[in-house]
Amino acid sequence: MERAATSIPSNIAEGHGRSSNKDFVRFLYISIGSVQELETQLIIAQDLGFVDSVDHLQQRTRELAKMLTALINRLKSDDVEQQ
């Protein structure tokens, strides 16, 4: 879980440092994958009895995925407008 959680902002930062929106978008998609990986690991931790409830954390991971998706859509629309 720690690796997946660390990967999310790391990929956002790496993508932001790239030279194009296309590269940035690619890294944002990788970040969304890490968000989904983290959510899956939270569910597994709950199923195995390591934690009582992960509902609030699942809600936050879903919100983060929505924010990343909105940013992707914005960057893609910016690229279309510039063409």
C-alpha distances in whole Angstrom, upper triangle without the diagonal:
4,5,5,6,8,10,11,14,14,16,17,19,20,21,23,25,26,30,30,28,28,25,24,23,22,19,19,18,16,14,14,13,9,10,11,8,6,9,9,6,8,11,11,10,13,15,14,15,13,13,16,16,13,16,16,12,13,16,15,12,16,18,16,16,20,20,19,21,24,24,24,27,29,28,30,33,33,34,36,38,39,40
4,6,5,6,8,10,12,12,14,16,17,18,20,22,23,25,28,29,28,28,25,23,23,22,19,18,19,16,14,15,14,11,11,13,11,8,12,13,10,11,15,14,13,16,18,17,18,15,15,19,18,15,18,17,14,15,18,16,14,17,19,16,17,21,21,19,22,25,24,24,28,29,28,30,33,33,34,36,38,38,40
4,6,5,6,9,11,10,12,14,15,16,18,20,21,22,26,26,25,25,22,21,21,19,16,16,17,13,12,14,12,9,11,13,10,9,13,13,11,13,16,15,15,18,20,19,21,18,18,22,21,18,20,20,16,17,20,17,15,18,20,17,17,21,21,19,21,24,23,23,26,28,27,28,31,32,32,34,36,36,38
4,5,5,7,10,10,11,13,15,15,16,19,20,21,25,25,23,23,20,19,18,17,14,14,14,11,9,10,9,5,7,9,7,6,9,10,9,11,14,14,14,17,19,19,20,18,18,21,19,16,18,18,14,14,17,14,12,15,16,13,13,17,17,15,18,21,20,20,23,25,24,25,28,29,29,31,34,34,35
4,5,6,8,9,11,12,13,15,16,18,20,21,25,25,23,23,21,19,19,18,15,14,15,12,9,11,11,7,7,10,9,6,10,12,10,11,14,15,15,17,19,20,20,18,17,20,18,15,17,16,12,13,15,12,10,13,14,12,13,16,16,14,17,20,19,19,23,24,23,25,28,28,29,31,33,34,35
4,6,6,6,9,11,11,12,14,16,17,19,23,23,22,22,20,17,18,17,14,14,15,12,10,12,12,9,10,13,12,10,13,15,14,15,18,19,18,20,23,23,23,21,20,23,22,18,20,19,15,16,18,15,13,17,17,14,15,18,17,15,19,21,19,20,23,24,23,25,28,28,28,31,33,33,35
4,6,5,6,9,10,10,12,14,15,17,20,20,19,19,16,15,15,14,10,11,12,9,7,10,10,6,9,12,10,10,13,15,14,15,18,19,19,22,23,24,25,22,22,25,23,20,21,20,17,17,19,16,13,16,17,13,14,17,16,14,17,19,17,17,21,22,21,22,26,26,26,28,30,30,32
4,5,6,6,9,10,11,13,15,16,19,19,18,18,16,13,13,13,9,8,10,8,5,7,8,6,7,10,10,9,12,14,14,15,18,19,19,21,24,24,25,23,22,24,22,19,20,18,15,15,16,13,11,13,13,10,10,13,12,10,13,16,14,14,18,19,18,20,23,23,23,26,28,28,30
4,5,5,6,8,10,10,12,14,18,18,17,18,15,12,14,14,10,9,12,10,7,10,12,10,10,14,14,13,15,18,18,18,21,22,22,24,27,27,28,25,24,26,24,21,22,20,17,17,18,15,13,15,15,11,12,15,13,11,14,16,14,15,18,18,17,20,23,22,23,26,27,27,29
4,5,5,6,9,10,11,13,16,17,17,17,14,12,14,13,9,10,12,10,8,12,13,10,12,15,15,14,17,19,19,20,23,24,23,26,28,28,29,27,26,29,27,23,25,23,20,20,21,18,16,18,18,14,15,18,16,13,17,18,16,16,20,20,19,21,24,23,23,26,28,28,29
4,5,5,6,8,10,11,14,15,14,14,11,9,10,9,6,7,9,7,6,10,10,9,11,14,14,14,17,19,19,20,23,24,24,27,28,29,30,28,27,30,28,24,25,24,20,20,21,18,16,17,17,14,13,16,15,11,14,16,14,13,17,18,16,18,21,21,20,23,25,25,26
4,6,5,6,9,10,13,13,12,13,11,8,9,10,6,6,9,9,7,10,12,11,12,15,16,16,18,20,21,21,24,25,26,28,30,31,32,29,28,30,28,24,25,23,20,20,20,17,15,16,16,12,12,14,12,9,12,14,11,11,15,15,13,16,18,18,18,21,23,22,24
4,5,5,6,9,12,13,13,14,12,9,12,12,9,9,13,12,10,13,15,14,15,18,19,18,21,23,23,24,27,28,28,30,32,33,34,31,30,33,30,27,27,25,22,23,23,20,18,20,19,15,16,18,15,13,16,17,13,14,18,17,15,18,21,19,20,23,24,23,25
4,5,5,7,10,12,12,13,9,8,11,10,7,9,12,11,10,14,15,14,16,19,19,19,22,24,24,25,28,29,29,31,33,34,35,32,32,34,32,29,30,28,25,25,25,22,20,22,21,17,17,20,17,14,17,18,15,15,18,18,16,18,21,20,19,23,24,23,25
4,5,5,9,9,8,9,6,4,7,7,5,7,10,10,10,13,14,14,16,18,19,20,22,24,24,26,28,29,30,32,34,35,36,34,33,35,33,29,29,28,25,25,25,22,20,21,20,16,16,18,16,12,14,16,12,11,15,15,12,14,17,16,16,19,21,20,21
4,5,8,9,8,10,8,5,9,10,8,9,13,13,12,15,17,17,18,21,21,22,24,26,27,27,30,31,32,34,36,37,38,35,34,36,34,30,30,28,26,26,25,22,21,22,20,17,17,18,15,13,15,15,12,12,15,14,11,14,17,15,15,19,20,18,21
4,7,9,10,12,9,8,12,12,10,12,15,15,14,18,19,19,20,23,24,24,26,28,29,30,32,34,34,36,38,39,40,37,37,39,36,33,33,31,28,29,29,26,24,25,24,20,20,22,19,16,19,19,15,15,18,17,14,17,19,17,17,21,22,20,22
4,6,8,9,6,6,10,10,9,12,14,14,15,18,19,19,21,23,24,25,27,29,29,31,33,34,35,37,39,40,41,39,38,40,38,34,35,33,30,30,30,27,25,26,25,21,21,22,20,17,18,19,15,15,18,17,13,15,18,16,15,18,20,18,19
4,7,9,7,8,11,12,12,14,16,17,18,20,22,22,24,26,27,28,30,32,33,34,36,38,38,40,42,43,45,42,42,44,41,37,38,36,33,33,33,30,28,28,27,24,23,24,22,19,20,20,17,16,18,17,13,15,17,15,13,17,18,15,17
4,5,5,6,9,10,11,13,15,16,17,19,20,22,23,25,26,27,29,31,32,33,35,37,38,40,41,42,44,42,41,43,40,36,36,35,32,31,31,28,26,26,25,22,21,22,20,17,17,17,14,13,15,14,10,11,13,11,9,13,14,12,14
4,5,5,6,9,10,10,12,14,15,16,18,20,21,22,24,25,27,29,30,31,33,35,36,37,39,40,42,40,39,40,38,34,33,32,30,28,28,26,24,23,22,20,18,18,16,14,14,14,11,9,11,10,6,7,10,9,7,11,12,11,13
4,5,5,6,9,10,11,13,14,15,17,19,20,21,23,25,26,27,29,31,32,34,35,37,38,39,41,39,39,40,38,34,33,32,30,28,28,26,24,23,23,20,18,19,17,14,14,15,12,9,11,12,8,8,11,11,8,11,14,13,13
4,5,5,7,9,10,11,13,15,16,17,19,20,21,23,25,26,27,29,31,32,33,35,37,38,39,38,37,39,36,33,33,32,29,28,28,26,23,23,23,20,18,19,18,14,15,16,13,11,14,14,10,11,14,14,12,15,17,16,17
4,5,5,6,9,10,11,12,14,15,17,19,20,21,23,25,26,27,29,30,31,33,35,36,38,36,35,36,34,30,30,29,26,25,25,22,20,20,20,17,15,16,15,11,12,13,10,8,12,12,8,10,13,12,12,15,17,16,17
4,5,5,6,9,10,11,13,14,15,17,18,20,21,23,24,26,27,29,30,32,33,35,36,35,34,35,32,29,28,27,25,23,23,21,19,18,18,15,13,14,13,9,9,11,8,6,9,10,7,8,11,12,11,13,16,16,17
4,5,5,7,9,10,11,13,15,16,17,19,20,21,23,25,26,27,29,31,32,33,35,34,33,35,32,29,29,28,25,24,24,22,19,19,19,16,14,16,15,11,12,14,12,9,12,13,11,11,15,15,14,16,19,19,19
4,5,5,6,9,10,11,12,14,15,16,18,20,21,23,25,26,27,29,30,31,33,31,31,33,30,26,27,26,23,22,22,20,17,18,18,15,13,15,14,10,12,14,12,10,13,15,12,13,17,17,16,19,21,21,22
4,5,5,6,9,10,10,12,14,15,17,18,20,21,23,24,26,27,29,30,32,30,29,31,28,24,24,23,20,19,19,17,14,15,14,11,10,11,10,7,8,10,8,7,11,12,10,12,15,15,15,18,20,20,22
4,5,5,6,9,10,11,12,14,15,17,19,20,21,23,24,26,27,29,31,29,28,30,27,24,23,23,20,18,19,17,14,14,15,12,9,12,12,8,8,11,10,8,11,13,12,12,16,17,16,18,21,22,22
4,5,5,6,9,10,10,12,14,15,17,18,20,21,23,25,26,27,29,27,27,29,26,23,23,23,20,18,20,18,14,15,16,13,11,14,14,10,11,15,13,11,15,17,15,16,19,20,19,22,24,24,25
4,5,5,6,9,10,10,12,14,15,17,19,20,21,23,24,26,27,25,24,26,24,20,21,20,17,16,17,14,11,12,13,10,8,12,11,8,10,13,12,11,14,16,15,16,19,20,20,22,25,25,26
4,5,5,6,9,10,11,12,14,15,17,18,20,21,23,24,26,24,23,25,22,19,19,18,15,14,14,13,9,10,11,8,6,9,10,7,8,11,11,10,13,15,15,16,19,20,20,22,24,25,26
4,5,5,6,9,10,11,12,14,15,17,18,20,21,23,24,23,23,25,22,19,19,19,16,14,16,15,11,12,14,11,9,12,13,11,11,15,15,13,16,19,18,18,21,23,23,24,27,28,29
4,5,5,6,9,10,10,12,14,15,16,18,20,21,22,21,20,23,20,17,18,18,14,13,15,13,10,12,14,11,10,13,14,11,13,16,16,15,18,20,20,21,24,25,25,27,29,30,31
4,5,5,6,9,10,11,13,14,15,17,18,20,21,20,19,20,18,14,15,14,11,10,11,10,6,8,10,8,7,10,11,10,12,15,15,15,17,19,19,20,23,24,25,27,29,30,31
4,5,5,6,9,10,11,12,14,15,17,18,20,19,18,20,17,14,14,15,12,10,12,11,8,8,11,10,8,11,13,12,13,16,17,16,18,21,21,22,24,26,26,28,30,31,32
4,5,5,6,9,10,11,12,14,15,16,18,17,17,19,17,14,15,16,13,11,14,14,10,12,15,13,11,15,17,15,16,19,20,19,21,24,24,24,27,29,29,30,33,34,35
4,5,5,6,9,10,10,12,14,15,17,15,14,16,15,11,13,13,10,9,12,11,8,11,13,11,11,15,16,15,17,20,20,20,22,24,25,26,28,29,30,32,34,35,36
4,5,5,6,9,10,11,12,14,15,14,13,15,12,9,10,11,8,6,9,9,7,8,12,11,10,14,15,15,16,19,20,20,22,24,25,26,28,30,31,32,34,35,37
4,5,5,6,9,10,11,12,14,14,14,15,13,11,12,14,11,9,13,13,10,12,15,14,13,16,19,18,18,22,23,22,24,27,27,28,30,32,32,34,36,38,38
4,5,5,6,9,10,10,12,11,11,14,13,10,13,14,11,10,14,14,12,14,17,16,15,19,20,20,21,24,25,24,27,29,29,30,33,34,35,36,39,40,41
4,5,5,6,9,10,11,9,9,11,9,6,9,11,8,8,11,12,10,12,15,15,15,18,20,20,21,24,25,25,27,29,30,31,33,35,35,37,39,40,42
4,5,5,6,9,10,10,9,10,9,7,9,12,10,8,12,13,12,13,16,17,16,19,21,21,22,25,26,26,28,30,31,32,34,36,37,38,40,42,43
4,5,5,6,9,9,10,11,11,10,13,15,13,12,16,17,15,16,20,20,19,22,24,24,25,28,29,28,31,33,33,34,36,38,39,40,42,44,45
4,6,5,6,5,6,9,9,9,12,14,12,12,16,16,15,17,20,20,20,23,25,25,26,29,30,30,32,34,35,36,38,40,40,42,44,45,46
4,5,5,6,5,6,6,7,10,12,11,11,15,16,15,17,20,20,21,23,25,25,26,29,30,31,33,35,36,36,39,40,41,43,45,46,47
4,5,8,8,9,9,10,12,15,14,14,17,19,18,19,22,23,22,25,27,27,28,31,32,32,34,36,37,38,40,42,43,44,46,48,49
4,6,8,10,11,12,15,18,16,16,20,21,20,22,25,25,25,27,29,29,30,33,34,34,36,39,39,40,42,44,45,46,48,50,51
4,5,7,9,11,14,16,16,16,19,20,20,22,25,25,25,28,30,30,31,34,35,35,38,40,40,41,44,45,46,48,50,51,52
4,7,9,10,14,16,14,15,19,19,19,21,24,23,24,27,28,29,30,33,34,34,36,38,39,40,42,44,45,46,48,49,51
4,6,7,11,12,11,13,16,16,17,19,21,21,23,25,26,27,29,31,32,33,35,36,37,39,41,42,43,45,47,48,50
4,7,9,11,12,13,15,17,17,19,21,22,23,25,27,28,29,31,33,34,35,37,38,40,41,43,44,46,47,49,51
4,6,8,9,10,12,13,14,16,18,19,20,22,23,25,26,28,29,30,32,34,35,36,38,40,41,42,44,46,47
4,6,5,6,9,10,10,12,14,15,16,18,20,21,22,24,26,27,28,30,31,33,34,36,37,39,40,42,44
4,5,5,6,9,10,11,12,14,15,17,18,20,21,23,25,26,27,29,30,32,33,35,36,37,39,41,42
4,5,5,6,9,10,11,13,14,15,17,19,20,21,23,25,26,27,29,30,32,33,35,36,38,39,41
4,5,5,6,9,10,11,12,14,15,17,18,20,21,23,24,26,27,29,30,32,33,35,36,38,39
4,5,5,6,9,10,11,12,14,15,16,18,20,21,22,24,26,27,29,30,32,33,35,36,38
4,6,5,6,9,10,11,12,14,15,17,19,20,21,23,25,26,27,29,30,32,33,35,37
4,5,5,6,9,10,11,12,14,15,17,18,20,21,23,24,26,27,29,30,32,33,35
4,5,5,6,9,10,11,12,14,15,16,18,20,21,22,24,26,27,29,30,32,33
4,5,5,6,9,10,10,12,14,15,16,18,20,21,22,24,26,27,29,30,32
4,5,5,6,9,10,11,12,14,15,17,18,20,21,23,25,26,27,29,31
4,5,5,6,9,10,11,12,14,15,17,18,20,21,23,24,26,27,29
4,5,5,6,9,10,10,12,14,15,16,18,20,21,23,24,26,27
4,5,5,6,9,10,10,12,14,15,16,18,20,21,22,24,26
4,5,5,6,9,10,11,12,14,15,16,19,20,21,23,25
4,5,5,6,9,10,11,12,14,15,17,18,20,21,23
4,5,5,6,9,10,10,12,14,15,17,18,20,21
4,5,5,6,9,10,11,12,14,15,16,18,20
4,5,5,6,9,10,10,12,14,15,17,19
4,5,5,6,9,10,11,12,14,15,17
4,6,5,6,9,10,11,12,14,16
4,5,5,6,9,10,10,12,15
4,5,5,6,9,10,11,13
4,5,5,6,9,10,11
4,5,5,6,9,10
4,5,5,6,9
4,5,5,7
4,5,5
4,6
4
